[in-house]
Amino acid sequence: MVSTSSTTGDSSTTGDSSTTGGSFASWQERLRASGHRLTPQRELVLAAVEHLGHATPDAVYAEVRVHSSAINLSTVYRTLELLDELGLIHHAHIEDRAPTYHSALGHEHAHLVCRRCRNVISVGREEMEAAIGDLAGSHSFTPDYGHLTVFGLCQDCVSAE
């Protein structure tokens, strides 16, 4: 499991589940508008991603299995791909292996990942734009900030050296 911390204080990385209320209605609408059915499995996968914060497909599968034994790993993978295509979740390559998924609700953010302790720091779009906006602009390039991951060492690991 990837640990997370947020430099912005946004609840989207704290495991706040919000598949009920207004966000659920928009999720239903977006799914139906794209010609897909609303299924309990899709709802479970979305709820798991929102609850876990940043999660690999295996972590999402384990969370979903707590609530239903009727879902298999291939369904989780297909559902994650669909929800990503619809913009309901985003993926980033935080780990060397599988992509890590997080909710698209809340703020768009990039990730700073410590190669030693694997801590993940979520950084808001505005902060990333301030850091690399001039570089991107000088190359007429528009970054995908929600997919951006920067690897390095966190302050704790640098101090421990």
Contacts in CASP RR format, 6 or more apart in sequence:
PFRMAT RR
TARGET T0000
AUTHOR 0000-0000-0000
METHOD contacts of the structure
MODEL  1
MVSTSSTTGDSSTTGDSSTTGGSFASWQERLRASGHRLTPQRELVLAAVE
HLGHATPDAVYAEVRVHSSAINLSTVYRTLELLDELGLIHHAHIEDRAPT
YHSALGHEHAHLVCRRCRNVISVGREEMEAAIGDLAGSHSFTPDYGHLTV
FGLCQDCVSAE
1 52 0 8 1.000
1 55 0 8 1.000
1 59 0 8 1.000
2 54 0 8 1.000
2 55 0 8 1.000
2 56 0 8 1.000
2 94 0 8 1.000
2 95 0 8 1.000
2 100 0 8 1.000
2 118 0 8 1.000
2 120 0 8 1.000
3 118 0 8 1.000
3 119 0 8 1.000
3 120 0 8 1.000
4 13 0 8 1.000
4 53 0 8 1.000
4 54 0 8 1.000
4 119 0 8 1.000
4 120 0 8 1.000
4 121 0 8 1.000
4 122 0 8 1.000
5 13 0 8 1.000
5 119 0 8 1.000
5 120 0 8 1.000
5 121 0 8 1.000
5 122 0 8 1.000
6 13 0 8 1.000
6 14 0 8 1.000
6 121 0 8 1.000
6 122 0 8 1.000
7 121 0 8 1.000
7 122 0 8 1.000
7 123 0 8 1.000
7 124 0 8 1.000
7 127 0 8 1.000
8 107 0 8 1.000
8 109 0 8 1.000
8 122 0 8 1.000
8 123 0 8 1.000
8 124 0 8 1.000
8 127 0 8 1.000
10 106 0 8 1.000
10 107 0 8 1.000
10 109 0 8 1.000
10 122 0 8 1.000
10 124 0 8 1.000
11 106 0 8 1.000
12 53 0 8 1.000
12 102 0 8 1.000
12 103 0 8 1.000
12 105 0 8 1.000
12 106 0 8 1.000
12 107 0 8 1.000
12 109 0 8 1.000
13 53 0 8 1.000
13 54 0 8 1.000
13 102 0 8 1.000
13 109 0 8 1.000
13 122 0 8 1.000
14 53 0 8 1.000
15 50 0 8 1.000
15 51 0 8 1.000
15 52 0 8 1.000
15 53 0 8 1.000
16 50 0 8 1.000
17 47 0 8 1.000
17 50 0 8 1.000
17 51 0 8 1.000
18 24 0 8 1.000
18 50 0 8 1.000
18 103 0 8 1.000
18 105 0 8 1.000
19 27 0 8 1.000
19 43 0 8 1.000
19 46 0 8 1.000
19 47 0 8 1.000
19 50 0 8 1.000
23 105 0 8 1.000
27 46 0 8 1.000
27 88 0 8 1.000
28 38 0 8 1.000
30 86 0 8 1.000
30 87 0 8 1.000
30 88 0 8 1.000
31 37 0 8 1.000
31 38 0 8 1.000
31 42 0 8 1.000
31 86 0 8 1.000
32 38 0 8 1.000
34 86 0 8 1.000
36 42 0 8 1.000
36 82 0 8 1.000
36 86 0 8 1.000
40 68 0 8 1.000
41 64 0 8 1.000
41 68 0 8 1.000
41 70 0 8 1.000
41 71 0 8 1.000
41 75 0 8 1.000
41 79 0 8 1.000
42 79 0 8 1.000
42 82 0 8 1.000
42 83 0 8 1.000
44 64 0 8 1.000
44 67 0 8 1.000
44 68 0 8 1.000
44 71 0 8 1.000
45 60 0 8 1.000
45 64 0 8 1.000
45 71 0 8 1.000
45 76 0 8 1.000
45 79 0 8 1.000
45 80 0 8 1.000
45 83 0 8 1.000
46 79 0 8 1.000
46 83 0 8 1.000
46 88 0 8 1.000
46 89 0 8 1.000
46 103 0 8 1.000
48 55 0 8 1.000
48 60 0 8 1.000
48 63 0 8 1.000
48 64 0 8 1.000
49 55 0 8 1.000
49 60 0 8 1.000
49 80 0 8 1.000
49 83 0 8 1.000
49 89 0 8 1.000
49 101 0 8 1.000
49 102 0 8 1.000
49 103 0 8 1.000
50 103 0 8 1.000
50 105 0 8 1.000
51 63 0 8 1.000
52 59 0 8 1.000
52 60 0 8 1.000
52 63 0 8 1.000
53 102 0 8 1.000
53 103 0 8 1.000
54 92 0 8 1.000
54 94 0 8 1.000
54 100 0 8 1.000
54 101 0 8 1.000
54 102 0 8 1.000
54 111 0 8 1.000
54 120 0 8 1.000
55 63 0 8 1.000
55 100 0 8 1.000
55 101 0 8 1.000
55 102 0 8 1.000
56 95 0 8 1.000
56 97 0 8 1.000
56 98 0 8 1.000
56 99 0 8 1.000
56 100 0 8 1.000
56 101 0 8 1.000
57 73 0 8 1.000
57 76 0 8 1.000
57 77 0 8 1.000
57 80 0 8 1.000
57 98 0 8 1.000
57 99 0 8 1.000
57 101 0 8 1.000
58 73 0 8 1.000
58 98 0 8 1.000
60 76 0 8 1.000
60 80 0 8 1.000
60 101 0 8 1.000
61 71 0 8 1.000
61 73 0 8 1.000
61 76 0 8 1.000
64 71 0 8 1.000
64 76 0 8 1.000
65 71 0 8 1.000
80 89 0 8 1.000
80 91 0 8 1.000
80 101 0 8 1.000
83 89 0 8 1.000
83 101 0 8 1.000
84 90 0 8 1.000
84 91 0 8 1.000
84 101 0 8 1.000
87 104 0 8 1.000
88 103 0 8 1.000
88 104 0 8 1.000
89 101 0 8 1.000
89 102 0 8 1.000
89 103 0 8 1.000
89 104 0 8 1.000
90 101 0 8 1.000
90 102 0 8 1.000
90 103 0 8 1.000
90 104 0 8 1.000
90 108 0 8 1.000
90 146 0 8 1.000
90 147 0 8 1.000
91 99 0 8 1.000
91 100 0 8 1.000
91 101 0 8 1.000
91 102 0 8 1.000
91 147 0 8 1.000
92 99 0 8 1.000
92 100 0 8 1.000
92 102 0 8 1.000
92 110 0 8 1.000
92 111 0 8 1.000
92 146 0 8 1.000
92 147 0 8 1.000
92 148 0 8 1.000
92 149 0 8 1.000
93 99 0 8 1.000
93 100 0 8 1.000
93 149 0 8 1.000
94 100 0 8 1.000
94 111 0 8 1.000
94 113 0 8 1.000
94 120 0 8 1.000
94 149 0 8 1.000
95 118 0 8 1.000
107 124 0 8 1.000
107 125 0 8 1.000
108 124 0 8 1.000
108 125 0 8 1.000
108 145 0 8 1.000
108 146 0 8 1.000
109 122 0 8 1.000
109 123 0 8 1.000
109 124 0 8 1.000
109 125 0 8 1.000
109 128 0 8 1.000
109 145 0 8 1.000
109 146 0 8 1.000
110 122 0 8 1.000
110 123 0 8 1.000
110 124 0 8 1.000
110 125 0 8 1.000
110 128 0 8 1.000
110 145 0 8 1.000
110 146 0 8 1.000
110 148 0 8 1.000
110 149 0 8 1.000
110 150 0 8 1.000
111 120 0 8 1.000
111 121 0 8 1.000
111 122 0 8 1.000
111 123 0 8 1.000
111 148 0 8 1.000
111 149 0 8 1.000
111 150 0 8 1.000
112 120 0 8 1.000
112 121 0 8 1.000
112 123 0 8 1.000
112 149 0 8 1.000
112 150 0 8 1.000
112 152 0 8 1.000
112 154 0 8 1.000
113 119 0 8 1.000
113 120 0 8 1.000
113 121 0 8 1.000
113 149 0 8 1.000
113 150 0 8 1.000
113 151 0 8 1.000
113 152 0 8 1.000
114 120 0 8 1.000
114 152 0 8 1.000
114 153 0 8 1.000
114 154 0 8 1.000
114 156 0 8 1.000
114 157 0 8 1.000
115 151 0 8 1.000
115 152 0 8 1.000
115 153 0 8 1.000
116 153 0 8 1.000
116 154 0 8 1.000
116 157 0 8 1.000
117 154 0 8 1.000
117 156 0 8 1.000
117 157 0 8 1.000
119 154 0 8 1.000
119 156 0 8 1.000
121 154 0 8 1.000
124 145 0 8 1.000
125 145 0 8 1.000
125 146 0 8 1.000
128 143 0 8 1.000
128 145 0 8 1.000
128 148 0 8 1.000
129 145 0 8 1.000
132 143 0 8 1.000
133 143 0 8 1.000
136 142 0 8 1.000
136 143 0 8 1.000
END
